[in-house]
Amino acid sequence: MKPPAFQYHDPKTLAEAVGLLSTLDNAKLLAGGQSLMPMLNMRFVLPDHVIDLNRVEGLSGIKESGGALEIGAMTRQRDLEFSDLVKAKCPLLHLAIMHIGHRQTRNRGTIGGSLCHLDPAAELVSVAMAHDATVTVAGPNGTREIAFADFPAGYLTPAIELNEIVTTIRIPLWPAGHKAAFIEFARRHGDFAIVSAAALLQIDNGKIARASLTVGGVAVAPVRAAEVENAITGQAPSSELFAKACESCRSFEAMADIHASAEYRQHLAAVLSRRALEKAAGLADNAPWNRAH
């Protein structure tokens, strides 16, 4: 397979990249290329111009600021995987990274590229939703912030303008000592999940003080299970509580494709949500987590 012919651009500054994106017709941005290159080769996208962001200064890095992690959009997934700051402050992100593809894809793949591709089963997309992340984008009129809850505009479609570039992802941090779990059901390790579940729990004095539960792969974008979060907050964690609360996930509007029916995805949503909460609360046994029953 070969990509279609296109003109290649190699900007060195963000202003130059925004200028190219604003003036060129039918242009695509190249970040890590782990989604774009296969789509080019299979002729799913046919751009006239490809703008490479890999030599643009200031778009990568990880730092803690104001109670949040600030991550440059061009930060490699492999850098996130080995970041002591990420592991200590944002364990859900660390856990999710381990499910992404393989070492070779994580070496090149970027957090910004994954969020902009917006595959509903992608791990980093679920983490951003679970943590109420904020995305900063730059365009010809300056920068603006988008709450990640508002970021998905549709299937594989982020809510950014055609002349805007994602520059930073801000992930608010939970208090020290919070619990996290990320599990997914996939046909084989490294594949996109058919369904995934990301859980965050803050447990104080034996009761759930705060909860976040996100289900990926079911709908056109990851879904925050607000009904489950409300049902378990203020309660003592137990398998019975989680099983009852997670039954509401069966009512999610679900996609159907060659991999799974809508009904099976709804079933997985309930099962994996319960398991993720149990794992986060320390109630899980040592059974394999890639079994859907």
ChimeraX attribute file (.defattr): number of C-alpha atoms within 10 A of each C-alpha:
attribute: neighborCount
match mode: 1-to-1
recipient: residues
	/A:1	8
	/A:2	10
	/A:3	16
	/A:4	13
	/A:5	11
	/A:6	12
	/A:7	10
	/A:8	14
	/A:9	16
	/A:10	16
	/A:11	19
	/A:12	15
	/A:13	15
	/A:14	19
	/A:15	15
	/A:16	13
	/A:17	23
	/A:18	20
	/A:19	16
	/A:20	19
	/A:21	23
	/A:22	16
	/A:23	10
	/A:24	14
	/A:25	12
	/A:26	12
	/A:27	22
	/A:28	19
	/A:29	19
	/A:30	19
	/A:31	25
	/A:32	25
	/A:33	18
	/A:34	20
	/A:35	16
	/A:36	18
	/A:37	16
	/A:38	15
	/A:39	14
	/A:40	18
	/A:41	14
	/A:42	14
	/A:43	14
	/A:44	12
	/A:45	15
	/A:46	18
	/A:47	18
	/A:48	15
	/A:49	19
	/A:50	20
	/A:51	20
	/A:52	19
	/A:53	22
	/A:54	16
	/A:55	14
	/A:56	17
	/A:57	12
	/A:58	14
	/A:59	19
	/A:60	20
	/A:61	15
	/A:62	19
	/A:63	12
	/A:64	16
	/A:65	12
	/A:66	8
	/A:67	13
	/A:68	18
	/A:69	20
	/A:70	21
	/A:71	23
	/A:72	22
	/A:73	29
	/A:74	26
	/A:75	22
	/A:76	23
	/A:77	25
	/A:78	21
	/A:79	17
	/A:80	21
	/A:81	18
	/A:82	12
	/A:83	13
	/A:84	12
	/A:85	15
	/A:86	20
	/A:87	15
	/A:88	12
	/A:89	21
	/A:90	24
	/A:91	20
	/A:92	25
	/A:93	25
	/A:94	25
	/A:95	20
	/A:96	23
	/A:97	21
	/A:98	18
	/A:99	20
	/A:100	21
	/A:101	17
	/A:102	14
	/A:103	13
	/A:104	10
	/A:105	18
	/A:106	21
	/A:107	15
	/A:108	17
	/A:109	23
	/A:110	25
	/A:111	24
	/A:112	28
	/A:113	22
	/A:114	21
	/A:115	26
	/A:116	20
	/A:117	17
	/A:118	25
	/A:119	23
	/A:120	28
	/A:121	25
	/A:122	26
	/A:123	31
	/A:124	25
	/A:125	26
	/A:126	32
	/A:127	28
	/A:128	24
	/A:129	26
	/A:130	27
	/A:131	25
	/A:132	18
	/A:133	22
	/A:134	21
	/A:135	24
	/A:136	19
	/A:137	20
	/A:138	21
	/A:139	21
	/A:140	13
	/A:141	9
	/A:142	10
	/A:143	13
	/A:144	13
	/A:145	15
	/A:146	15
	/A:147	16
	/A:148	23
	/A:149	18
	/A:150	12
	/A:151	21
	/A:152	22
	/A:153	14
	/A:154	13
	/A:155	13
	/A:156	14
	/A:157	16
	/A:158	16
	/A:159	13
	/A:160	18
	/A:161	11
	/A:162	13
	/A:163	19
	/A:164	21
	/A:165	23
	/A:166	22
	/A:167	19
	/A:168	25
	/A:169	26
	/A:170	26
	/A:171	25
	/A:172	20
	/A:173	19
	/A:174	18
	/A:175	11
	/A:176	10
	/A:177	12
	/A:178	19
	/A:179	21
	/A:180	25
	/A:181	25
	/A:182	32
	/A:183	24
	/A:184	29
	/A:185	21
	/A:186	19
	/A:187	11
	/A:188	9
	/A:189	15
	/A:190	14
	/A:191	15
	/A:192	21
	/A:193	23
	/A:194	21
	/A:195	28
	/A:196	29
	/A:197	35
	/A:198	32
	/A:199	29
	/A:200	25
	/A:201	25
	/A:202	21
	/A:203	20
	/A:204	13
	/A:205	7
	/A:206	11
	/A:207	15
	/A:208	18
	/A:209	15
	/A:210	17
	/A:211	24
	/A:212	22
	/A:213	29
	/A:214	27
	/A:215	32
	/A:216	28
	/A:217	27
	/A:218	29
	/A:219	21
	/A:220	20
	/A:221	25
	/A:222	29
	/A:223	22
	/A:224	21
	/A:225	22
	/A:226	14
	/A:227	13
	/A:228	24
	/A:229	22
	/A:230	14
	/A:231	15
	/A:232	23
	/A:233	18
	/A:234	16
	/A:235	14
	/A:236	15
	/A:237	21
	/A:238	14
	/A:239	16
	/A:240	10
	/A:241	17
	/A:242	22
	/A:243	18
	/A:244	14
	/A:245	20
	/A:246	24
	/A:247	17
	/A:248	16
	/A:249	26
	/A:250	18
	/A:251	12
	/A:252	19
	/A:253	14
	/A:254	17
	/A:255	16
	/A:256	13
	/A:257	7
	/A:258	5
	/A:259	11
	/A:260	14
	/A:261	14
	/A:262	18
	/A:263	17
	/A:264	18
	/A:265	26
	/A:266	23
	/A:267	20
	/A:268	26
	/A:269	33
	/A:270	23
	/A:271	21
	/A:272	27
	/A:273	32
	/A:274	27
	/A:275	28
	/A:276	27
	/A:277	33
	/A:278	22
	/A:279	21
	/A:280	22
	/A:281	23
	/A:282	14
	/A:283	14
	/A:284	15
	/A:285	10
	/A:286	7
	/A:287	7
	/A:288	7
	/A:289	17
	/A:290	14
	/A:291	12
	/A:292	16
	/A:293	8
